Amino acid sequence: MDAIYIKPFIASISNVFSTMMQLPVTVKEPYVKPAEGPSSDVSGIIGMSGDVRGSVVLSFSNTTAENIVALFCGQKYGAGTPDFADAIGELVNMVSGGAKALFKDRKVSISCPSVVLGVNHILAKQSDVPTVVIPCATDCGIVNIEVSIKDARTPATPADAPATAQA
């Protein structure tokens, strides 16, 4: 995956967290996620379509997510409450939307967010797109941005091209 797809997410999470919660973010070394490893306890998921296709996930431990939601909302919500899930969905929406705005010369749409709760849940991913994990350290704990996107504008290669009829 090209760095042009990673840098916007780094800039966006730093901006959203510092602006909305006065929470500094220290970005650690990104890495490719193993094929079917578990995520965390809480995942906010957004789909991307258009010139860039795939998904973006913000994943947290329960404790980290509860601490971040408390800062974001100004009060504490438990992991099973509707307001907690709404806050996680809004955070992934803001981070993805901020990154989307930084994709130069690309038309991209984002979906409505989904939130998955459950200890060490596994999120299935596209088999043909690697997932790059961007670990972000905060005073509330680690937040991982999992980016699984590809440029949909790339022309088809001969192996991908449709077969033509022989006359």
MDTraj code that builds the backbone (N, CA, C; nanometers):
import mdtraj as md
import numpy as np

residues = "MET ASP ALA ILE TYR ILE LYS PRO PHE ILE ALA SER ILE SER ASN VAL PHE SER THR MET MET GLN LEU PRO VAL THR VAL LYS GLU PRO TYR VAL LYS PRO ALA GLU GLY PRO SER SER ASP VAL SER GLY ILE ILE GLY MET SER GLY ASP VAL ARG GLY SER VAL VAL LEU SER PHE SER ASN THR THR ALA GLU ASN ILE VAL ALA LEU PHE CYS GLY GLN LYS TYR GLY ALA GLY THR PRO ASP PHE ALA ASP ALA ILE GLY GLU LEU VAL ASN MET VAL SER GLY GLY ALA LYS ALA LEU PHE LYS ASP ARG LYS VAL SER ILE SER CYS PRO SER VAL VAL LEU GLY VAL ASN HIS ILE LEU ALA LYS GLN SER ASP VAL PRO THR VAL VAL ILE PRO CYS ALA THR ASP CYS GLY ILE VAL ASN ILE GLU VAL SER ILE LYS ASP ALA ARG THR PRO ALA THR PRO ALA ASP ALA PRO ALA THR ALA GLN ALA".split()
xyz = np.array([
    [0.0859, -0.1177, 0.0000],
    [0.0000, 0.0000, 0.0000],
    [0.0897, 0.1230, 0.0000],
    [0.0539, 0.2178, -0.0815],
    [0.1319, 0.3401, -0.0977],
    [0.1174, 0.4300, 0.0252],
    [0.2256, 0.4988, 0.0613],
    [0.2247, 0.5902, 0.1759],
    [0.1251, 0.7043, 0.1583],
    [0.0864, 0.7345, 0.0331],
    [-0.0108, 0.8424, 0.0141],
    [-0.1455, 0.8090, 0.0777],
    [-0.1691, 0.6803, 0.1079],
    [-0.2927, 0.6416, 0.1746],
    [-0.2780, 0.6347, 0.3263],
    [-0.1571, 0.6372, 0.3770],
    [-0.1331, 0.6281, 0.5207],
    [-0.1220, 0.7664, 0.5837],
    [-0.0487, 0.8548, 0.5191],
    [-0.0241, 0.9888, 0.5745],
    [-0.1519, 1.0669, 0.6055],
    [-0.2557, 1.0609, 0.5220],
    [-0.3783, 1.1341, 0.5572],
    [-0.4422, 1.0871, 0.6879],
    [-0.4334, 0.9586, 0.7180],
    [-0.4923, 0.9082, 0.8423],
    [-0.4118, 0.9533, 0.9637],
    [-0.2800, 0.9596, 0.9481],
    [-0.1945, 1.0084, 1.0566],
    [-0.2273, 1.1548, 1.0856],
    [-0.2364, 1.2349, 0.9812],
    [-0.2686, 1.3766, 0.9989],
    [-0.4081, 1.3939, 1.0581],
    [-0.5031, 1.3142, 1.0117],
    [-0.6409, 1.3285, 1.0561],
    [-0.6600, 1.2894, 1.2027],
    [-0.6041, 1.1759, 1.2458],
    [-0.6241, 1.1367, 1.3856],
    [-0.5573, 1.2368, 1.4789],
    [-0.4411, 1.2884, 1.4393],
    [-0.3735, 1.3889, 1.5218],
    [-0.4597, 1.5142, 1.5336],
    [-0.5194, 1.5564, 1.4219],
    [-0.6042, 1.6752, 1.4217],
    [-0.7325, 1.6537, 1.5026],
    [-0.8023, 1.5440, 1.4778],
    [-0.9294, 1.5182, 1.5465],
    [-0.9083, 1.5045, 1.6968],
    [-0.8101, 1.4255, 1.7381],
    [-0.7896, 1.4029, 1.8805],
    [-0.7422, 1.5286, 1.9529],
    [-0.6558, 1.6079, 1.8885],
    [-0.6082, 1.7295, 1.9550],
    [-0.7166, 1.8372, 1.9582],
    [-0.7949, 1.8476, 1.8516],
    [-0.9001, 1.9494, 1.8446],
    [-1.0189, 1.9156, 1.9337],
    [-1.0662, 1.7927, 1.9257],
    [-1.1899, 1.7548, 1.9952],
    [-1.1695, 1.7178, 2.1421],
    [-1.0484, 1.6693, 2.1764],
    [-1.0281, 1.6198, 2.3130],
    [-0.9019, 1.6731, 2.3796],
    [-0.8290, 1.7583, 2.3078],
    [-0.6996, 1.8055, 2.3573],
    [-0.6127, 1.6861, 2.3982],
    [-0.6153, 1.5835, 2.3158],
    [-0.5450, 1.4587, 2.3418],
    [-0.4353, 1.4394, 2.2374],
    [-0.3091, 1.4627, 2.2756],
    [-0.2003, 1.4442, 2.1793],
    [-0.1870, 1.2971, 2.1396],
    [-0.1434, 1.2761, 2.0148],
    [-0.1250, 1.1428, 1.9593],
    [0.0202, 1.1283, 1.9158],
    [0.0827, 1.0187, 1.9586],
    [0.2172, 0.9853, 1.9121],
    [0.2048, 0.8631, 1.8225],
    [0.2355, 0.8826, 1.6947],
    [0.2218, 0.7746, 1.5978],
    [0.3461, 0.6868, 1.6030],
    [0.3231, 0.5575, 1.6181],
    [0.4307, 0.4580, 1.6199],
    [0.4507, 0.4024, 1.4785],
    [0.5427, 0.3104, 1.4627],
    [0.5770, 0.2540, 1.3322],
    [0.4618, 0.1688, 1.2761],
    [0.4082, 0.2060, 1.1590],
    [0.3039, 0.1234, 1.0960],
    [0.3583, -0.0141, 1.0565],
    [0.2699, -0.1131, 1.0498],
    [0.3084, -0.2478, 1.0092],
    [0.1921, -0.3146, 0.9378],
    [0.2221, -0.4183, 0.8624],
    [0.1185, -0.4945, 0.7930],
    [0.0601, -0.5962, 0.8914],
    [-0.0709, -0.5956, 0.9029],
    [-0.1407, -0.6859, 0.9948],
    [-0.1346, -0.8281, 0.9416],
    [-0.1077, -0.9253, 1.0302],
    [-0.1109, -1.0658, 0.9873],
    [-0.2494, -1.1011, 0.9315],
    [-0.2546, -1.2045, 0.8508],
    [-0.3747, -1.2420, 0.7759],
    [-0.5039, -1.2401, 0.8576],
    [-0.5153, -1.3161, 0.9609],
    [-0.6405, -1.3251, 1.0357],
    [-0.6180, -1.3083, 1.1854],
    [-0.5500, -1.2029, 1.2237],
    [-0.5284, -1.1769, 1.3651],
    [-0.6473, -1.1065, 1.4269],
    [-0.6636, -1.1174, 1.5579],
    [-0.7748, -1.0488, 1.6236],
    [-0.7545, -0.8981, 1.6218],
    [-0.8626, -0.8270, 1.6292],
    [-0.8567, -0.6827, 1.6421],
    [-0.8435, -0.6523, 1.7895],
    [-0.9275, -0.5692, 1.8397],
    [-0.9230, -0.5341, 1.9806],
    [-1.0576, -0.5673, 2.0410],
    [-1.0981, -0.4901, 2.1412],
    [-1.2263, -0.5132, 2.2073],
    [-1.3380, -0.4283, 2.1471],
    [-1.2981, -0.3144, 2.0885],
    [-1.3932, -0.2193, 2.0309],
    [-1.3396, -0.1775, 1.8945],
    [-1.4226, -0.1861, 1.7910],
    [-1.3819, -0.1434, 1.6571],
    [-1.4891, -0.0561, 1.5954],
    [-1.4483, 0.0609, 1.5474],
    [-1.5340, 0.1480, 1.4676],
    [-1.4913, 0.1305, 1.3235],
    [-1.5856, 0.1023, 1.2328],
    [-1.5534, 0.0658, 1.0954],
    [-1.6232, 0.1607, 0.9978],
    [-1.5492, 0.2035, 0.8952],
    [-1.6039, 0.2881, 0.7877],
    [-1.5606, 0.2279, 0.6547],
    [-1.6515, 0.2196, 0.5606],
    [-1.6182, 0.1767, 0.4252],
    [-1.5875, 0.2975, 0.3381],
    [-1.5005, 0.2775, 0.2408],
    [-1.4668, 0.3836, 0.1450],
    [-1.4976, 0.3313, 0.0048],
    [-1.5522, 0.4190, -0.0785],
    [-1.5822, 0.3818, -0.2167],
    [-1.5495, 0.4981, -0.3085],
    [-1.5475, 0.4692, -0.4377],
    [-1.5105, 0.5693, -0.5363],
    [-1.3720, 0.5389, -0.5902],
    [-1.2875, 0.6417, -0.6025],
    [-1.1521, 0.6225, -0.6535],
    [-1.0644, 0.5448, -0.5566],
    [-1.1022, 0.5441, -0.4287],
    [-1.0316, 0.4677, -0.3254],
    [-1.1350, 0.3763, -0.2613],
    [-1.1049, 0.2450, -0.2573],
    [-1.2019, 0.1481, -0.2041],
    [-1.1419, 0.0649, -0.0929],
    [-1.2253, 0.0323, 0.0049],
    [-1.1818, -0.0532, 0.1139],
    [-1.2470, -0.0118, 0.2444],
    [-1.1717, -0.0302, 0.3542],
    [-1.2270, 0.0025, 0.4853],
    [-1.1195, 0.0580, 0.5774],
    [-1.1683, 0.1292, 0.6784],
    [-1.0832, 0.1869, 0.7818],
    [-1.1448, 0.1484, 0.9154],
    [-1.0602, 0.1062, 1.0083],
    [-1.1059, 0.0641, 1.1401],
    [-1.0263, 0.1391, 1.2460],
    [-1.0949, 0.1941, 1.3458],
    [-1.0284, 0.2400, 1.4678],
    [-1.0541, 0.1310, 1.5702],
    [-0.9471, 0.0737, 1.6256],
    [-0.9657, -0.0337, 1.7235],
    [-0.8986, 0.0037, 1.8552],
    [-0.9642, -0.0347, 1.9640],
    [-0.9230, 0.0019, 2.0991],
    [-0.9466, -0.1147, 2.1944],
    [-0.8773, -0.1125, 2.3076],
    [-0.9169, -0.1979, 2.4195],
    [-1.0402, -0.1329, 2.4824],
    [-1.1168, -0.2067, 2.5617],
    [-1.2334, -0.1489, 2.6298],
    [-1.1952, -0.0284, 2.7142],
    [-1.0887, -0.0418, 2.7919],
    [-1.0464, 0.0659, 2.8821],
    [-1.0089, 0.1910, 2.8040],
    [-0.9290, 0.1742, 2.6982],
    [-0.8893, 0.2888, 2.6165],
    [-1.0117, 0.3546, 2.5531],
    [-1.1003, 0.2742, 2.4973],
    [-1.2206, 0.3287, 2.4330],
    [-1.3066, 0.4048, 2.5334],
    [-1.3266, 0.3493, 2.6524],
    [-1.4073, 0.4178, 2.7536],
    [-1.3423, 0.5494, 2.7951],
    [-1.2108, 0.5529, 2.8094],
    [-1.1416, 0.6763, 2.8462],
    [-1.1530, 0.7815, 2.7364],
    [-1.1376, 0.7404, 2.6118],
    [-1.1465, 0.8345, 2.4994],
    [-1.2895, 0.8855, 2.4836],
    [-1.3879, 0.7981, 2.4963],
    [-1.5278, 0.8400, 2.4871],
    [-1.5616, 0.9388, 2.5995],
    [-1.5105, 0.9157, 2.7194],
    [-1.5354, 1.0082, 2.8308],
    [-1.4796, 1.1475, 2.7992],
    [-1.3607, 1.1536, 2.7404],
    [-1.3050, 1.2837, 2.7005],
    [-1.3877, 1.3468, 2.5893],
    [-1.4242, 1.2675, 2.4912],
    [-1.4969, 1.3155, 2.3744],
    [-1.6359, 1.3672, 2.4121],
    [-1.7051, 1.2952, 2.5005],
    [-1.8433, 1.3285, 2.5354],
    [-1.8552, 1.4145, 2.6614],
    [-1.7498, 1.4206, 2.7392],
    [-1.7571, 1.4979, 2.8630],
    [-1.8200, 1.4216, 2.9778],
    [-1.8477, 1.2944, 2.9587],
    [-1.8973, 1.2080, 3.0661],
    [-1.8690, 1.0636, 3.0307],
    [-1.8703, 0.9776, 3.1310],
    [-1.8344, 0.8373, 3.1121],
    [-1.9555, 0.7567, 3.0657],
    [-1.9326, 0.6727, 2.9640],
    [-2.0338, 0.5789, 2.9152],
    [-1.9727, 0.4395, 2.9156],
    [-2.0489, 0.3414, 2.9561],
    [-2.0021, 0.2035, 2.9534],
    [-2.0003, 0.1499, 2.8115],
    [-1.9180, 0.0480, 2.7889],
    [-1.8981, -0.0067, 2.6547],
    [-2.0254, -0.0630, 2.5921],
    [-2.1237, -0.1014, 2.6690],
    [-2.2449, -0.1599, 2.6112],
    [-2.3561, -0.0610, 2.5847],
    [-2.3355, 0.0670, 2.6102],
    [-2.4438, 0.1643, 2.5968],
    [-2.4518, 0.2207, 2.4543],
    [-2.5715, 0.2610, 2.4116],
    [-2.5862, 0.3185, 2.2772],
    [-2.5015, 0.4449, 2.2571],
    [-2.4909, 0.5297, 2.3595],
    [-2.4116, 0.6524, 2.3457],
    [-2.2636, 0.6217, 2.3261],
    [-2.2168, 0.5150, 2.3865],
    [-2.0777, 0.4735, 2.3696],
    [-2.0531, 0.4352, 2.2239],
    [-2.1390, 0.3500, 2.1691],
    [-2.1248, 0.3069, 2.0297],
    [-2.1362, 0.4259, 1.9351],
    [-2.2282, 0.5188, 1.9633],
    [-2.2420, 0.6384, 1.8792],
    [-2.1144, 0.7215, 1.8805],
    [-2.0520, 0.7349, 1.9969],
    [-1.9285, 0.8134, 2.0075],
    [-1.8149, 0.7483, 1.9292],
    [-1.8021, 0.6168, 1.9389],
    [-1.6984, 0.5459, 1.8622],
    [-1.7246, 0.5629, 1.7130],
    [-1.8498, 0.5494, 1.6714],
    [-1.8857, 0.5687, 1.5316],
    [-1.8536, 0.7094, 1.4845],
    [-1.8801, 0.8080, 1.5669],
    [-1.8504, 0.9459, 1.5275],
    [-1.7005, 0.9704, 1.5186],
    [-1.6227, 0.9108, 1.6069],
    [-1.4769, 0.9270, 1.6005],
    [-1.4200, 0.8669, 1.4720],
    [-1.4619, 0.7455, 1.4361],
    [-1.4110, 0.6852, 1.3126],
    [-1.4601, 0.7638, 1.1911],
    [-1.5800, 0.8203, 1.1996],
    [-1.6332, 0.9041, 1.0928],
    [-1.5475, 1.0303, 1.0753],
    [-1.5130, 1.0947, 1.1842],
    [-1.4340, 1.2179, 1.1781],
    [-1.2916, 1.1911, 1.1276],
    [-1.2294, 1.0839, 1.1773],
    [-1.0934, 1.0513, 1.1330],
    [-1.0929, 1.0134, 0.9846],
    [-1.1876, 0.9308, 0.9424],
    [-1.1948, 0.8893, 0.8016],
    [-1.2304, 1.0061, 0.7109],
    [-1.3244, 1.0899, 0.7549],
    [-1.3629, 1.2068, 0.6762],
    [-1.2485, 1.3054, 0.6611],
    [-1.1720, 1.3249, 0.7680],
    [-1.0557, 1.4133, 0.7601],
    [-0.9501, 1.3594, 0.6658],
    [-0.9281, 1.2295, 0.6692],
    [-0.8307, 1.1674, 0.5787],
    [-0.8791, 1.1749, 0.4348],
    [-1.0071, 1.1480, 0.4147],
    [-1.0660, 1.1524, 0.2804],
    [-1.0437, 1.2891, 0.2162],
    [-1.0574, 1.3935, 0.2944],
    [-1.0385, 1.5292, 0.2426],
    [-0.8948, 1.5537, 0.1974],
    [-0.8003, 1.4750, 0.2473],
    [-0.6589, 1.4917, 0.2128],
    [-0.6163, 1.4075, 0.0922],
    [-0.7050, 1.3218, 0.0411],
    [-0.6724, 1.2447, -0.0783],
    [-0.6829, 1.3373, -0.1987],
    [-0.5710, 1.3788, -0.2520],
    [-0.5671, 1.4741, -0.3633],
    [-0.6148, 1.4090, -0.4933],
    [-0.6957, 1.4824, -0.5668],
    [-0.7412, 1.4412, -0.7000],
    [-0.8136, 1.3067, -0.7003],
    [-0.8822, 1.2745, -0.5929],
    [-0.9572, 1.1496, -0.5862],
    [-1.0984, 1.1789, -0.5347],
    [-1.1957, 1.1171, -0.5968],
    [-1.3334, 1.1289, -0.5499],
    [-1.3616, 1.0073, -0.4635],
    [-1.3908, 1.0319, -0.3359],
    [-1.4088, 0.9233, -0.2402],
    [-1.5329, 0.9508, -0.1561],
    [-1.6103, 0.8483, -0.1309],
    [-1.7245, 0.8557, -0.0402],
    [-1.6977, 0.7615, 0.0764],
    [-1.7525, 0.7979, 0.1929],
    [-1.7419, 0.7088, 0.3083],
    [-1.8820, 0.6656, 0.3501],
    [-1.8896, 0.5453, 0.4053],
    [-2.0175, 0.4891, 0.4490],
    [-2.0526, 0.5392, 0.5881],
    [-2.1693, 0.5023, 0.6328],
    [-2.2049, 0.5250, 0.7728],
    [-2.1199, 0.4291, 0.8566],
    [-2.0810, 0.4720, 0.9760],
    [-1.9963, 0.3847, 1.0573],
    [-2.0735, 0.2684, 1.1193],
    [-1.9994, 0.1617, 1.1450],
    [-2.0489, 0.0477, 1.2225],
    [-1.9555, 0.0296, 1.3401],
    [-2.0071, -0.0241, 1.4493],
    [-1.9259, -0.0471, 1.5680],
    [-1.9423, -0.1921, 1.6109],
    [-1.8290, -0.2585, 1.6347],
    [-1.8295, -0.3972, 1.6813],
    [-1.7689, -0.3991, 1.8207],
    [-1.8376, -0.4652, 1.9142],
    [-1.7905, -0.4803, 2.0511],
    [-1.7718, -0.6280, 2.0808],
    [-1.6651, -0.6624, 2.1504],
    [-1.6410, -0.8014, 2.1879],
    [-1.4925, -0.8266, 2.2005],
    [-1.4544, -0.8925, 2.3056],
    [-1.3132, -0.9166, 2.3343],
    [-1.2483, -0.9959, 2.2212],
    [-1.1375, -0.9430, 2.1698],
    [-1.0576, -1.0071, 2.0638],
    [-1.1398, -1.0542, 1.9443],
    [-1.2383, -0.9746, 1.9043],
    [-1.3171, -1.0113, 1.7857],
    [-1.2279, -1.0068, 1.6615],
    [-1.2706, -1.0766, 1.5589],
    [-1.1960, -1.0816, 1.4336],
    [-1.2800, -1.0155, 1.3252],
    [-1.2185, -0.9231, 1.2526],
    [-1.2842, -0.8580, 1.1399],
    [-1.2287, -0.9188, 1.0114],
    [-1.3148, -0.9740, 0.9303],
    [-1.2711, -1.0288, 0.8019],
    [-1.2264, -0.9131, 0.7139],
    [-1.1262, -0.9381, 0.6302],
    [-1.0758, -0.8320, 0.5431],
    [-1.0709, -0.8813, 0.4005],
    [-1.0538, -0.7869, 0.3083],
    [-1.0408, -0.8219, 0.1684],
    [-0.9139, -0.9034, 0.1504],
    [-0.9230, -1.0113, 0.0768],
    [-0.8057, -1.0974, 0.0603],
    [-0.6997, -1.0362, -0.0300],
    [-0.7392, -0.9450, -0.1177],
    [-0.6432, -0.8886, -0.2116],
    [-0.5862, -0.7532, -0.1691],
    [-0.6171, -0.7083, -0.0467],
    [-0.5689, -0.5786, 0.0015],
    [-0.5047, -0.5972, 0.1379],
    [-0.3779, -0.5584, 0.1527],
    [-0.3154, -0.5699, 0.2846],
    [-0.3757, -0.4686, 0.3818],
    [-0.3705, -0.5009, 0.5094],
    [-0.4149, -0.4088, 0.6130],
    [-0.2919, -0.3512, 0.6797],
    [-0.2806, -0.2186, 0.6752],
    [-0.1711, -0.1507, 0.7432],
    [-0.2244, -0.0989, 0.8752],
    [-0.1581, -0.1362, 0.9846],
    [-0.1958, -0.0929, 1.1180],
    [-0.1065, 0.0239, 1.1564],
    [-0.1699, 0.1338, 1.1979],
    [-0.0977, 0.2523, 1.2440],
    [-0.1250, 0.2648, 1.3934],
    [-0.0296, 0.2221, 1.4790],
    [-0.0500, 0.2338, 1.6232],
    [-0.0326, 0.3797, 1.6675],
    [-0.1253, 0.4279, 1.7475],
    [-0.1230, 0.5654, 1.7956],
    [-0.1307, 0.5649, 1.9479],
    [-0.0255, 0.6135, 2.0122],
    [-0.0215, 0.6190, 2.1584],
    [-0.0839, 0.7495, 2.2066],
    [-0.1710, 0.7387, 2.3065],
    [-0.2314, 0.8554, 2.3700],
    [-0.2214, 0.8365, 2.5207],
    [-0.2534, 0.9407, 2.5959],
    [-0.2568, 0.9285, 2.7420],
    [-0.3676, 0.8343, 2.7883],
    [-0.4649, 0.8053, 2.7007],
    [-0.5746, 0.7131, 2.7324],
    [-0.5419, 0.5691, 2.6968],
    [-0.4362, 0.5463, 2.6193],
    [-0.3994, 0.4133, 2.5748],
    [-0.3737, 0.4125, 2.4246],
    [-0.3544, 0.2935, 2.3699],
    [-0.3229, 0.2769, 2.2278],
    [-0.4514, 0.2701, 2.1445],
    [-0.4521, 0.3443, 2.0349],
    [-0.5575, 0.3386, 1.9339],
    [-0.4904, 0.2915, 1.8060],
    [-0.5430, 0.1886, 1.7446],
    [-0.4901, 0.1415, 1.6165],
    [-0.5823, 0.1855, 1.5045],
    [-0.5218, 0.2419, 1.3998],
    [-0.5955, 0.2688, 1.2767],
    [-0.5577, 0.1557, 1.1822],
    [-0.6559, 0.0802, 1.1364],
    [-0.6323, -0.0296, 1.0438],
    [-0.6859, 0.0124, 0.9074],
    [-0.5943, 0.0339, 0.8128],
    [-0.6295, 0.0847, 0.6807],
    [-0.6169, -0.0282, 0.5785],
    [-0.7276, -0.0619, 0.5136],
    [-0.7315, -0.1648, 0.4081],
    [-0.7972, -0.1023, 0.2863],
    [-0.7206, -0.0249, 0.2120],
    [-0.7772, 0.0425, 0.0956],
    [-0.6860, 0.0278, -0.0252],
    [-0.7467, 0.0452, -0.1413],
    [-0.6680, 0.0412, -0.2650],
    [-0.7211, 0.1467, -0.3605],
    [-0.6364, 0.1852, -0.4542],
    [-0.6732, 0.2809, -0.5572],
    [-0.7568, 0.2081, -0.6607],
    [-0.8799, 0.2483, -0.6773],
    [-0.9695, 0.1821, -0.7717],
    [-0.9523, 0.2368, -0.9129],
    [-0.8697, 0.3393, -0.9280],
    [-0.8493, 0.3990, -1.0605],
    [-0.7410, 0.3274, -1.1392],
    [-0.6680, 0.2352, -1.0752],
    [-0.5601, 0.1653, -1.1435],
    [-0.6177, 0.0864, -1.2591],
    [-0.5605, 0.1018, -1.3790],
    [-0.6131, 0.0263, -1.4931],
    [-0.5943, -0.1236, -1.4746],
    [-0.6809, -0.1996, -1.5362],
    [-0.6742, -0.3453, -1.5265],
    [-0.5460, -0.3958, -1.5917],
    [-0.4853, -0.4945, -1.5291],
    [-0.3671, -0.5575, -1.5866],
    [-0.4143, -0.6643, -1.6848],
    [-0.3263, -0.7138, -1.7735],
    [-0.3698, -0.8165, -1.8692],
    [-0.4355, -0.9369, -1.8029],
    [-0.3881, -0.9778, -1.6849],
    [-0.4476, -1.0931, -1.6165],
    [-0.5890, -1.0611, -1.5691],
    [-0.6168, -0.9313, -1.5433],
    [-0.7478, -0.8904, -1.4952],
    [-0.8425, -0.8539, -1.6081],
    [-0.7882, -0.8333, -1.7274],
    [-0.8691, -0.7857, -1.8407],
    [-0.9660, -0.8956, -1.8855],
    [-1.0851, -0.8534, -1.9289],
    [-1.1817, -0.9543, -1.9749],
    [-1.1332, -1.0202, -2.1029],
    [-1.1707, -1.1437, -2.1195],
    [-1.1330, -1.2180, -2.2417],
    [-1.2129, -1.1632, -2.3586],
    [-1.1504, -1.1575, -2.4733],
    [-1.2202, -1.1127, -2.5931],
    [-1.2470, -1.2331, -2.6819],
    [-1.3536, -1.2247, -2.7579],
    [-1.3906, -1.3353, -2.8463],
    [-1.2937, -1.3417, -2.9648],
    [-1.2547, -1.4616, -3.0023],
    [-1.1691, -1.4829, -3.1195],
    [-1.2572, -1.5017, -3.2424],
    [-1.2251, -1.4360, -3.3503],
    [-1.3063, -1.4490, -3.4720],
    [-1.2528, -1.5568, -3.5616],
])
top = md.Topology()
chain = top.add_chain()
for i, resn in enumerate(residues, 1):
    res = top.add_residue(resn, chain, resSeq=i)
    for name in ("N", "CA", "C"):
        top.add_atom(name, md.element.get_by_symbol(name[0]), res)
traj = md.Trajectory(xyz[None], top)
